[in-house]
Amino acid sequence: MKNYLIIGASSGIGKAIANQLAADGHQVAGTYHQTTSQSSENINFHSLDITTNFELDFLPEVLDGIIYCPGTINLKPFKRIKPADFLNDLNLQVVGAIKVIQQSLPALSKSEHASIVLFSSVAVQSGYNFHSQVSVSKGAIEGLTKSLAAELAPKIRINAIAPSLTDTPLAAKLLSTDQKREANAQRHPLKRIGTPNDIAQSALFLLSEKSSWITGQILHVDGGMSSIKM
């Protein structure tokens, strides 16, 4: 049995990861903000607004992994995005991750096989119209991942997953009709939208000792979008 912290465990990818870890007998400390969740066997939920000055006073003495899920999908022309919008995303996705990792380091350092998983986006490496707000914060996540991988090795591993569009509540506006779903599916070489479980399985691999020789990597789980042109 291991102990994991999932920031944003109440819906989407975070929920899928939490449920699988709990089913495997691990203990999960999960946080929620807008989507209220009740604790269940092996999953203890805690309310947390990541944009505030918070204290993770519920961490176990030994922490084996962190999954940081908070994110946004704001697609706008660059000229319509205010500087404050970029800062809001950076505060949620990057500064929030930094605060969580810093507070968790003492507990992570007591684990024999600690692993951190962050989330980037296919848009960082590929470049898409109207994705500048997404790419700025997620690009910072990729830089943070590689820098911390060097600094925290060999005791703590850190990797990031860069998904393409995934069928989660966060992407609901982009998948709100059958026509939108089909159009987005056809953009991918594998001709379907990603599911929370697709991403969760990759995160579980990076948390596990099966990936014990992997750190500082950006894993593209994107239906082929980042590497295949059709």
C-alpha positions in Angstrom: 0.0 0.0 0.0 1.3 3.5 -0.9 0.1 7.0 -0.2 -0.7 9.4 -3.0 -1.8 13.0 -3.2 -4.1 14.0 -6.1 -4.8 17.7 -6.6 -8.1 17.8 -8.5 -9.4 14.3 -7.8 -13.1 15.0 -8.0 -13.6 14.8 -11.8 -12.1 13.9 -15.1 -8.6 12.5 -15.2 -7.9 13.1 -11.5 -11.0 11.1 -10.6 -10.1 8.2 -12.9 -6.6 8.1 -11.4 -7.9 8.2 -7.8 -10.5 5.5 -8.4 -7.9 3.1 -9.9 -5.3 3.7 -7.1 -8.0 3.1 -4.5 -9.1 -0.1 -6.3 -5.5 -1.3 -6.1 -5.5 -0.8 -2.4 -3.6 2.5 -2.1 -4.5 5.4 0.1 -5.4 8.6 -1.8 -5.6 12.1 -0.3 -7.7 13.9 -3.0 -8.6 17.6 -3.2 -11.7 19.2 -4.8 -12.7 22.8 -5.3 -15.9 23.4 -7.2 -17.0 19.7 -7.6 -17.9 18.6 -4.1 -16.9 15.0 -3.3 -17.4 12.6 -0.4 -14.7 10.5 1.0 -14.9 6.8 0.4 -12.8 3.7 1.1 -9.2 4.5 0.4 -10.0 8.0 -0.8 -10.1 11.0 1.6 -11.3 14.2 0.1 -10.2 17.7 1.2 -11.5 21.0 0.0 -8.8 23.2 -1.4 -8.6 26.4 -3.4 -5.2 26.1 -5.0 -5.0 29.8 -5.8 -5.0 30.8 -2.1 -2.3 30.6 0.6 -3.0 27.1 1.8 -1.4 24.5 4.0 -1.4 20.8 3.2 -2.0 19.8 6.8 -3.5 16.5 5.8 -0.4 14.9 4.2 0.7 11.5 5.5 4.2 11.2 7.0 5.3 9.3 3.9 4.1 10.3 0.5 4.8 8.1 -2.6 3.4 10.3 -5.3 1.7 13.5 -6.4 -0.6 14.0 -9.4 -1.4 17.7 -10.1 -4.4 18.0 -12.3 -5.8 21.6 -12.2 -6.0 23.2 -15.6 -8.0 25.4 -18.0 -8.9 25.4 -21.7 -9.2 29.0 -22.8 -9.1 29.3 -26.6 -9.1 32.9 -27.8 -7.3 35.0 -30.4 -4.2 36.4 -28.8 -5.3 40.0 -29.3 -8.3 39.4 -27.0 -6.4 37.9 -24.1 -5.6 40.2 -21.3 -2.3 39.9 -19.5 -4.3 39.1 -16.3 -5.7 36.0 -18.1 -2.2 34.6 -18.6 -1.3 35.3 -15.0 -4.5 33.6 -13.7 -3.6 30.4 -15.7 0.0 30.5 -14.5 -1.2 30.9 -10.9 -3.5 27.9 -11.1 -1.4 25.6 -13.1 2.2 26.5 -12.4 2.4 28.4 -9.1 -0.1 26.0 -7.6 2.0 23.0 -8.6 5.1 24.7 -7.2 3.4 25.3 -3.8 2.1 21.7 -3.6 5.5 20.2 -4.5 7.4 22.4 -2.1 5.1 21.6 0.8 5.2 17.9 0.0 9.0 17.5 -0.3 9.6 16.3 3.3 7.0 13.5 2.9 8.1 12.6 -0.6 11.7 12.4 0.6 10.7 9.6 3.0 9.4 7.4 0.2 11.7 4.8 -1.4 10.1 5.3 -4.9 8.5 8.8 -5.0 7.1 10.1 -8.3 5.4 13.3 -9.4 3.2 13.6 -12.4 2.2 17.0 -14.0 0.1 17.8 -17.0 1.1 19.7 -20.1 -0.7 19.8 -23.5 -0.1 18.7 -27.1 -0.4 22.4 -28.0 3.0 23.2 -26.4 5.1 21.3 -29.0 2.7 21.4 -32.0 1.4 25.0 -32.1 -2.2 25.7 -32.8 -4.3 28.8 -33.5 -5.9 30.4 -30.4 -3.8 28.2 -28.0 -1.4 30.9 -26.7 -2.9 31.0 -23.3 -2.8 27.3 -23.0 0.7 27.0 -24.3 2.2 29.6 -22.0 1.3 27.9 -18.8 1.8 24.4 -20.0 5.1 25.3 -21.5 6.1 26.5 -18.1 5.0 23.1 -16.7 7.3 21.3 -19.1 10.3 23.5 -18.1 9.5 22.9 -14.4 9.3 19.2 -15.0 12.8 19.0 -16.6 14.4 21.3 -14.1 13.0 19.6 -11.1 13.8 16.2 -12.5 17.5 17.2 -12.4 17.3 18.8 -9.0 15.3 16.0 -7.2 17.1 13.0 -8.7 17.8 10.3 -7.8 15.4 10.3 -4.9 12.2 11.8 -6.6 11.2 11.3 -10.2 9.1 13.9 -12.0 7.4 13.6 -15.5 4.6 15.3 -17.3 1.9 14.0 -19.6 0.9 16.0 -22.7 -2.6 15.0 -23.8 -4.6 16.0 -26.7 -8.3 16.8 -26.4 -9.8 14.4 -23.8 -13.5 13.8 -22.9 -13.6 15.5 -19.5 -15.9 18.2 -18.0 -13.1 20.7 -18.7 -13.5 20.1 -22.5 -17.3 20.0 -22.4 -17.7 23.1 -24.5 -15.5 21.7 -27.3 -17.5 18.5 -27.3 -21.0 19.8 -26.8 -22.5 18.4 -30.0 -22.1 15.2 -32.1 -20.7 17.3 -34.9 -18.0 18.8 -32.7 -17.1 15.4 -31.3 -16.8 13.8 -34.7 -14.8 16.7 -36.1 -12.3 16.6 -33.2 -12.1 12.8 -33.4 -11.2 13.0 -37.1 -8.3 15.4 -36.4 -6.5 12.7 -34.6 -4.7 9.9 -36.5 -6.4 7.3 -34.2 -9.8 8.9 -35.1 -11.2 9.2 -31.6 -11.2 11.6 -28.6 -9.1 10.6 -25.6 -10.8 9.3 -22.5 -9.9 10.0 -18.9 -8.8 6.3 -18.6 -6.4 6.7 -21.5 -4.6 9.4 -19.6 -5.0 7.8 -16.2 -3.3 4.6 -17.3 -0.3 6.6 -18.4 -0.2 8.5 -15.1 -0.4 5.2 -13.2 2.6 3.9 -15.1 4.6 7.0 -14.3 3.7 6.7 -10.6 4.7 3.0 -10.5 8.0 1.3 -10.2 7.5 0.0 -13.7 8.8 3.5 -14.8 11.6 3.6 -12.3 14.2 4.6 -14.9 12.1 7.4 -16.4 12.3 11.0 -15.2 12.3 14.5 -16.8 10.2 13.2 -19.7 7.1 14.7 -21.5 4.9 11.8 -22.4 2.7 12.5 -25.4 -0.6 10.7 -25.0 -2.5 12.3 -27.8 -3.8 9.9 -30.4 -0.8 10.6 -32.6 -1.5 14.3 -32.9 2.1 15.4 -32.0 4.0 13.1 -34.3 1.9 11.9 -37.2 0.7 14.0 -40.1 -2.1 12.6 -42.2 
